[in-house]
């Protein structure tokens, strides 16, 4: 049986500043690289009670 390994702290991983938000978004949503890079502002609905991203 595998043991659960939590994600490393992002403070200890050296990302460049412009990628930090993309990495956090992909870790929290499970989006793949292609889905993440293809996002446009029209895909995001931030006006509702729950913010949603349509892929």
Phi, psi and omega in degrees: 000135179283146174268146179290129176243116180290159176298147176292154177297134180291344177289333182269350181262134184271093172257152172285156187301324184283349178260348185303313181295322179294320179294317179296318178297317181291323178292323182280334184251344183078017180288144176278167183302315180297320178294319181294317182285340180270000181296143174230162181298334179289344178280344183261131175245098183260001184273341183283180177295318178247119178298137183228148174238126179261124181250000000 
